[in-house]
Amino acid sequence: DQTVATNYLASDGTTILWDATANTSYNNNITGIGRDDLSALYQKQSQSVNSGSHVVMALGTAAVSNQANANTIPTDKQFFIWGDDNGSLSTFVSTGNITYPSRFTRIWKTQNTGTFAQNMTVYYPVSAFGNALPATVALLYGTSATSLSNGTASAIAQSGTTSINGVSHYAFTVPSAQVVNMQFFSFTGVIQTAPGGV
């Protein structure tokens, strides 16, 4: 609950995993993956517990459970946390990217603690994209929110669909070297329009 902006801290009481003030516009649906040895927390895949369409992230690829995910986080207090600005999921805005010209209005922001850099897969529900052409669906990411609208963001095309808890999700494979650049992200899609009639 971020009714009152509250930092998320590691078990040492000082390491800030989510800075509620610095991330004030993105304090919605906060979740993440990470390792904290003192509290025996080892989260390898995660999504918000809130209702609605939410991002899933997993080390490697999502397993049937967190415990079943065999991937590892090498260092204590490495975390990758994300939250969103509660922007619309039913409206699209321009990206400035010729290949992927439109994205959700909603933007997600991440906070990387302990130089987290693991191969990950990001998932988002297929249903959220409506009748968008699969070839136009991508994860758009950059080092600023502005990059998602001015054509300078990078894009990772969806690599197929995966069922998570009975819900079909598009999958986006993020190599470890790109995690540091995924400070802000959104998802692209071009809605199919029906031909005109008489």
Phi and psi in degrees as a GROMACS rama.xvg file:
@    title "Ramachandran Plot"
@    xaxis  label "Phi"
@    yaxis  label "Psi"
@TYPE xy
-110.708  30.4091  GLN-2
-55.7459  -42.2186  THR-3
-110.177  119.714  VAL-4
-54.2339  121.248  ALA-5
-132.94  125.618  THR-6
-67.3575  147.057  ASN-7
-95.9118  126.784  TYR-8
-115.436  152.245  LEU-9
-73.2486  172.478  ALA-10
-65.6303  -15.6275  SER-11
-76.3895  -8.52197  ASP-12
81.1026  -2.0482  GLY-13
-125.693  -31.8058  THR-14
-72.9754  117.989  THR-15
-87.8582  114.818  ILE-16
-88.4965  -30.9827  LEU-17
-141.111  114.599  TRP-18
-88.3985  102.972  ASP-19
-65.5622  -27.0276  ALA-20
-79.3037  -47.3996  THR-21
-64.9095  -28.9647  ALA-22
-106.815  27.2013  ASN-23
-54.4488  -31.7274  THR-24
-83.1277  -3.62491  SER-25
-125.303  26.1995  TYR-26
-86.6249  44.9619  ASN-27
-123.507  138.177  ASN-28
54.1149  44.3602  ASN-29
-72.6894  132.78  ILE-30
-158.524  178.901  THR-31
179.273  179.693  GLY-32
-124.393  150.894  ILE-33
168.599  -179.675  GLY-34
-134.636  129.553  ARG-35
-137.883  102.327  ASP-36
-64.7153  -39.97  ASP-37
-62.8694  -36.2235  LEU-38
-95.0378  3.11745  SER-39
59.8845  30.7723  ALA-40
-91.3172  125.937  LEU-41
-142.536  85.0193  TYR-42
-97.4852  112.92  GLN-43
-101.679  -15.8545  LYS-44
-154.255  146.648  GLN-45
-162.259  156.131  SER-46
-152.319  160.784  GLN-47
-61.1917  145.476  SER-48
-83.856  -6.52966  VAL-49
-71.0363  159.801  ASN-50
-74.1905  158.428  SER-51
107.988  -173.657  GLY-52
-85.6915  123.503  SER-53
-135.03  153.191  HIS-54
-66.8611  138.911  VAL-55
-114.724  133.971  VAL-56
-125.598  146.243  MET-57
-144.826  142.012  ALA-58
-62.8738  133.488  LEU-59
63.6844  -113.019  GLY-60
-128.789  156.704  THR-61
-64.3274  134.674  ALA-62
-103.274  178.114  ALA-63
-66.1892  -20.3158  VAL-64
-156.263  165.139  SER-65
-58.8216  -43.8768  ASN-66
-63.6405  -32.7485  GLN-67
-78.2327  -13.2856  ALA-68
-73.7455  114.183  ASN-69
-84.7454  -2.91711  ALA-70
-74.3577  161.8  ASN-71
-129.112  152.977  THR-72
-105.491  118.931  ILE-73
-71.4286  -22.5689  PRO-74
-132.48  140.626  THR-75
-57.521  142.454  ASP-76
64.6064  30.9723  LYS-77
-96.0673  125.525  GLN-78
-139.923  151.559  PHE-79
-133.887  106.921  PHE-80
-113.071  146.727  ILE-81
-140.495  153.658  TRP-82
-148.034  168.545  GLY-83
-126.912  169.909  ASP-84
-93.0331  7.6861  ASP-85
63.0954  25.041  ASN-86
-68.6669  168.174  GLY-87
-66.5937  143.382  SER-88
-105.628  2.8755  LEU-89
-110.608  -5.20493  SER-90
-120.29  150.901  THR-91
-120.418  150.612  PHE-92
-128.649  163.92  VAL-93
-72.0382  143.946  SER-94
-101.651  -19.1014  THR-95
77.4273  7.51368  GLY-96
-104.993  125.873  ASN-97
-65.3748  -41.8084  ILE-98
-72.3963  -39.5134  THR-99
-125.237  82.0105  TYR-100
-77.3673  -16.3458  PRO-101
-138.557  150.373  SER-102
-139.367  165.313  ARG-103
-56.9695  148.93  PHE-104
-63.7238  -33.9024  THR-105
-64.6079  138.656  ARG-106
-123.905  139.627  ILE-107
-106.492  145.757  TRP-108
-121.345  145.398  LYS-109
-117.266  159.293  THR-110
-131.204  123.415  GLN-111
-104.439  120.41  ASN-112
-117.097  134.708  THR-113
74.5082  26.4713  GLY-114
53.7251  50.9886  THR-115
-61.9253  125.924  PHE-116
-153.547  83.2542  ALA-117
-122.712  152.39  GLN-118
-65.1386  129.476  ASN-119
-135.127  162.555  MET-120
-123.162  131.98  THR-121
-102.294  139.159  VAL-122
-127.213  145.845  TYR-123
-144.677  140.496  TYR-124
-57.6476  132.168  PRO-125
-59.3796  -36.91  VAL-126
-60.9374  -26.0763  SER-127
-67.0616  -20.5578  ALA-128
-91.6651  2.09461  PHE-129
56.9122  -130.326  GLY-130
-100.233  28.0789  ASN-131
-59.9683  139.617  ALA-132
-63.4503  128.472  LEU-133
-53.846  -33.4058  PRO-134
-68.1772  -14.2192  ALA-135
-99.9099  0.86329  THR-136
-91.0384  124.869  VAL-137
-152.281  159.587  ALA-138
-89.7447  120.923  LEU-139
-106.172  126.833  LEU-140
-143.562  154.933  TYR-141
-165.633  -174.638  GLY-142
-94.9789  1.65315  THR-143
-150.203  157.361  SER-144
-64.6041  -34.5629  ALA-145
-61.2545  -33.914  THR-146
-61.2916  -23.7698  SER-147
-76.2742  -7.60059  LEU-148
-123.157  -10.3042  SER-149
-111.452  12.1128  ASN-150
85.5185  4.25251  GLY-151
-99.4865  -5.17153  THR-152
-73.8664  157.975  ALA-153
-94.3887  158.483  SER-154
-133.055  143.118  ALA-155
-122.63  115.047  ILE-156
-66.1279  148.772  ALA-157
-62.7181  142.825  GLN-158
-110.543  18.5806  SER-159
126.685  -174.138  GLY-160
-119.141  151.561  THR-161
-136.707  139.685  THR-162
-89.0664  123.696  SER-163
-123.077  117.688  ILE-164
53.0376  38.1517  ASN-165
81.5361  4.37752  GLY-166
-113.253  131.445  VAL-167
-75.9131  128.665  SER-168
-124.687  141.01  HIS-169
-72.4151  145.581  TYR-170
-111.779  140.504  ALA-171
-131.978  116.795  PHE-172
-88.9897  120.186  THR-173
-109.988  112.815  VAL-174
-70.4871  152.383  PRO-175
-55.2903  -36.0423  SER-176
-66.5227  -18.8851  ALA-177
-97.1193  -8.92043  GLN-178
-59.3004  -39.1256  VAL-179
-62.0376  -27.1967  VAL-180
-89.5667  -9.10964  ASN-181
-88.1965  64.3888  MET-182
-87.3052  -28.295  GLN-183
-137.028  144.149  PHE-184
-153.073  162.011  PHE-185
-153.333  -172.771  SER-186
-127.873  139.061  PHE-187
-99.3174  160.463  THR-188
-178.067  144.022  GLY-189
-115.424  115.828  VAL-190
-71.4295  134.639  ILE-191
-74.6725  136.689  GLN-192
-110.643  138.613  THR-193
-71.9698  145.992  ALA-194
-65.717  150.746  PRO-195
-66.5713  152.966  GLY-196
-124.775  174.064  GLY-197
